[in-house]
Amino acid sequence: MIEIALTFAIGCYGVALAMNLWRITIGPHAADRILALDTMVINIIALLVLFGISLGTKTYHEAAMLVAMVGFVSTVAYCRFVLRGDIIE
């Protein structure tokens, strides 16, 4: 039963990633693209955790932590660049 639930969840997050990619390419404003990028990072983290659960390894959980840290920093940097025009003051 857990295999079916994991497969369903991976499929749902895969569809969500495709929708995020569509919003990044079509998004009319920069704010839409930033939110889609942040949501894409969250979906990638969820997919990594689900893969780690399904394969029974801790490597994917460590990769999810790294993606979370890099995703947060990149989202903040991109927001600062859009709002101020530079990243470092």
N, C-alpha and C positions, 0 to 999 in steps of 0.2 A: 504494500500500500504506500509506503514512504517513497518508493521509486516512482510511482505514478504522480504523486504530489510534487516531487522534485522535478520531474520532466515537465509537468504543467507550469510550474513556477519559472523554470528556465525559459520555456516558450513565451510566457507572458513578458518576462523581462527583455527577451529578444525583440519582441514586437515594440515594447516601450523604447528600446534603443533605436529602432528604425524610425519611430515617430520623433524622437529627439533629433536624430540626424536630419529629418525633413525640416524641423523647425529651425535648425541651425542654418540650413541652406536657403530656406524661403523666408525666414523671419524678417518682418519689415523694419524692425528697429534693433539697435544694438542691445537694448535691455532684454529683448526676447532671446537673442542669441546667447547672452550671458546666463539667463535662467535655464535655457536648454542645455548649455554646457554643464552647468552645475547639476542638473537633473541626470544628465548622462553619466557623470562621475558617480552619482549615487547608485544608478542602475548597474554600472560596472562593478561597484563594490558588492552589491547584492548578488550578481552573477558569480563573482569569485567565491563568495561565501557558500553559495549553493553548490558550485563545483567541488569545493573542499568537503562539503558534507557528503555529496554523492560518491566521491572517490575515497573518502576516509583519510585524507592527508591534511597536515597542518600548513603545508606550503602555501596553499591558496589563501589561507587566513592571514598569513604574513604579507602576502602580496596585496591583499585588500587593505591592510593597514598602511602600506606604502602608497597605494593609489589614493587613499583618503587624505594623507598628508599633502601629497603633491597636488591633488585636486583642490584642496582648500587654498593653498598658496596661489595656485594659478587663477582661481576665481577672484580672489582679492586683488591680485595684480592686474587682471584684465579690467575689473571695475575701476580701480584707481586710474588706469590708463584712459578709460573712456571718460571718466569724470574730470580729470585734471590734465590729461595730455602727457603726463610723465609718470613713471613708477617710483623713482627715487627722488626725493626732494633735496 
